[in-house]
């Protein structure tokens, strides 16, 4: 038995016009170029914005020093510190060399230490720690305050109450006689300091205490200080007399 196959008409798809794919490619290329261009424009805008901010912060007085706040001064005045800090108004705060400012302020003898900091948007802060006087050194027209490091740092017309007088040939932090005198001073009890009119150090090994009623204690060097103090606790010194305790085991009086 022979079967007959049926036939049906099928329309073949039209082929796309030759130029349509080229147009789609060109369109996609244009879109890509636009995206790249937009990215560049955004990037340039950000760079420009950052550049403007940097210029405002570092190169213009918009965020420049408008005021200098000084704390911690008593012997000095605020204006003393501001003057030596030498920071012109309007100097960009971000560009300020704090280390250089601190070095300038530390050049003031009463300044023991200083910390410079920035308080944005427009203030420089100087936190000063001044030296503390523990004695005075006589000078031609008054006295000079002396701190525990041996720094003679501030002239005064009269000695502040409670500060002992040190007579030194060349007071200073690097002077051996000054260091020896301060060592002895630190070892003296209150009752002996109260009786003392001056501590004299002609040399590191030639120290003496001048007491009330023209009494003198020859101390010698800055060694055996506790033993020397014990001798004085149990030895009465008559007015006008000199007691030599430089060798605590052998006490001499004249």
For each residue, the residues with C-beta under 8 A, 3 or more apart:
1:
2:
3:
4:
5:
6:
7:
8:
9:
10:
11:
12:
13:
14:
15:
16: 20 21
17: 20
18: 21 22
19: 22 23
20: 16 17 23 24
21: 16 18 24 25
22: 18 19 25 26
23: 19 20 26 27
24: 20 21 27 28
25: 21 22 28 29
26: 22 23 29 30
27: 23 24 30 31
28: 24 25 31 32
29: 25 26 32 33
30: 26 27 33 34
31: 27 28 34 35
32: 28 29 35 36
33: 29 30 36 37
34: 30 31 37 38
35: 31 32 38 39
36: 32 33 39 40
37: 33 34 40 41
38: 34 35 41 42
39: 35 36 42 43
40: 36 37 43 44
41: 37 38 44 45
42: 38 39 45 46
43: 39 40 46 47
44: 40 41 47 48
45: 41 42 48 49
46: 42 43 49 50
47: 43 44 50 51
48: 44 45 51 52
49: 45 46 52 53
50: 46 47 53 54
51: 47 48 54 55
52: 48 49 55 56
53: 49 50 56 57
54: 50 51 57 58 59
55: 51 52 58 59 60
56: 52 53 59 60 62 63
57: 53 54 63 92 94
58: 54 55 92 94 95
59: 54 55 56 92
60: 55 56 63 64 92
61: 64 90 91 92
62: 56
63: 56 57 60 92 93 94 120 121 122
64: 60 61 89 90 91 92 93 122
65: 68 87 88 89 90 91 92 93 96 122 123 124
66: 89 90 122 123
67: 122 123 124
68: 65 81 82 85 87 123 124 125 126
69: 119 123 124 125 126
70: 73 78 81 82 126 128
71: 125 126 127 128
72: 127 128 129 130
73: 70 76 77 78 80 81 128 130
74: 130
75: 110 130 131 145 154
76: 73 80 81 108 110 111 128 130
77: 73 80 81
78: 70 73 81 82
79: 82 83
80: 73 76 77 83 84 108
81: 68 70 73 76 77 78 84 85 105 108 111 126 128
82: 68 70 78 79 85
83: 79 80 86
84: 80 81 104 105 107 108
85: 68 81 82 101 104 105 116 124 126
86: 83 101 104
87: 65 68 91 96 101 124
88: 65 91
89: 64 65 66
90: 61 64 65 66
91: 61 64 65 87 88 95 96
92: 57 58 59 60 61 63 64 65 95 96
93: 63 64 65 96 118 120 121 122 123 124
94: 57 58 63 118
95: 58 91 92
96: 65 87 91 92 93 101 118 124
97: 100 101
98: 101 102 116 117 118
99: 102 103 116
100: 97 103 104
101: 85 86 87 96 97 98 104 105 116 124 126
102: 98 99 105 106 114 115 116
103: 99 100 106 107
104: 84 85 86 100 101 107
105: 81 84 85 101 102 108 111 114 116 126 128
106: 102 103 111 113 114
107: 84 103 104 111
108: 76 80 81 84 105 111
109: 131 151 152 153 154
110: 75 76 130 131 153 154
111: 76 81 105 106 107 108 114 128 129 130 131
112: 129 130 131 132 147
113: 106 128 129
114: 102 105 106 111 126 127 128 129
115: 102 126 127
116: 85 98 99 101 102 105 124 125 126 127
117: 98 124 125 127
118: 93 94 96 98 123 124 125
119: 69 123 124 125
120: 63 93 123
121: 63 93
122: 63 64 65 66 67 93
123: 65 66 67 68 69 93 118 119 120
124: 65 67 68 69 85 87 93 96 101 116 117 118 119
125: 68 69 71 116 117 118 119
126: 68 69 70 71 81 85 101 105 114 115 116
127: 71 72 114 115 116 117
128: 70 71 72 73 76 81 105 111 113 114
129: 72 111 112 113 114
130: 72 73 74 75 76 110 111 112
131: 75 109 110 111 112 145 147 149 151 153 154
132: 112 147 148
133: 136 145 146 147 154 160 163
134: 146 147 148 163 182 185
135: 145 146 163 164 165 166 182 185 199
136: 133 143 144 145 146 156 159 160 163 164 165 166
137: 143 144 146 152 165 166 167 168 171
138: 143 165 167
139: 142 143 144 155
140:
141: 155 157
142: 139 155 156 157 158
143: 136 137 138 139 155 156 157 158 159 165
144: 136 137 139 152 153 154 155 156 171
145: 75 131 133 135 136 152 153 154 155 156 160 163
146: 133 134 135 136 137 150 151 152 153 166 171 178
147: 112 131 132 133 134 150 151 153
148: 132 134 182
149: 131 173
150: 146 147 171 172 173 174 175 178 179 182
151: 109 131 146 147 172 173
152: 109 137 144 145 146 171 172
153: 109 110 131 144 145 146 147
154: 75 109 110 131 133 144 145
155: 139 141 142 143 144 145
156: 136 142 143 144 145 159 160
157: 141 142 143
158: 142 143
159: 136 143 156 163 165
160: 133 136 145 156 163
161:
162:
163: 133 134 135 136 145 159 160
164: 135 136 185 193 196 198 199
165: 135 136 137 138 143 159 197 198 199
166: 135 136 137 146 171 178 181 182 185 198 199 200 201
167: 137 138 198 199 200 201
168: 137 171 175 177 178 181 201
169: 177 201 202
170: 175 177 178
171: 137 144 146 150 152 166 168 175 178
172: 150 151 152 175 178
173: 149 150 151 178
174: 150
175: 150 168 170 171 172 178 179
176: 179 180 203 204
177: 168 169 170 180 181 201 202 203 204
178: 146 150 166 168 170 171 172 173 175 181 182 201
179: 150 175 176 182 183 204 222
180: 176 177 183 184 201 204 205 207 221 222
181: 166 168 177 178 184 185 199 201 207 222
182: 134 135 148 150 166 178 179 185 186
183: 179 180 186 187 222 225
184: 180 181 187 188 199 201 207 219 222 225
185: 134 135 164 166 181 182 188 193 199
186: 182 183
187: 183 184 225 226 229
188: 184 185 192 193 196 209 229
189: 192 193 229
190: 193 194
191: 194 195
192: 188 189 195 196 209 229 232
193: 164 185 188 189 190 196
194: 190 191
195: 191 192 211 212 215
196: 164 188 192 193 199 209 210 211
197: 165 210 211 212
198: 164 165 166 167 209 210
199: 135 164 165 166 167 181 184 185 196 207 208 209 210
200: 166 167 207 208 209 210
201: 166 167 168 169 177 178 180 181 184 204 206 207
202: 169 177 206 207
203: 176 177 206
204: 176 177 179 180 201 207 221 222
205: 180 220 221
206: 201 202 203 220
207: 180 181 184 199 200 201 202 204 219 220 221 222
208: 199 200 216 217 218 219
209: 188 192 196 198 199 200 216 217 219
210: 196 197 198 199 200 215 216
211: 195 196 197 215 216 217 237
212: 195 197 215
213: 239 240
214: 239 240
215: 195 210 211 212 237 238 239 240 241 242 243
216: 208 209 210 211 241 242 243
217: 208 209 211 232 237 242 243 244 245
218: 208 242 243 244 245 246
219: 184 207 208 209 228 245 246
220: 205 206 207 223 244 245 246 247
221: 180 204 205 207 246
222: 179 180 181 183 184 204 207 225
223: 220
224: 227 228 248
225: 183 184 187 222 228 229
226: 187 229 230
227: 224 230 231 248
228: 219 224 225 231 232 245 246 248
229: 187 188 189 192 225 226 232 233
230: 226 227 233 234 248
231: 227 228 234 235 245 248 251
232: 192 217 228 229 235 237 243 245
233: 229 230
234: 230 231
235: 231 232 243 251
236:
237: 211 215 217 232 241 243 253
238: 215 241
239: 213 214 215
240: 213 214 215
241: 215 216 237 238 253 254
242: 215 216 217 218 253 254
243: 215 216 217 218 232 235 237 251 252 253
244: 217 218 220 247 251 252 253 254
245: 217 218 219 220 228 231 232 248 251
246: 218 219 220 221 228
247: 220 244 250
248: 224 227 228 230 231 245 251
249:
250: 247
251: 231 235 243 244 245 248
252: 243 244
253: 237 241 242 243 244
254: 241 242 244
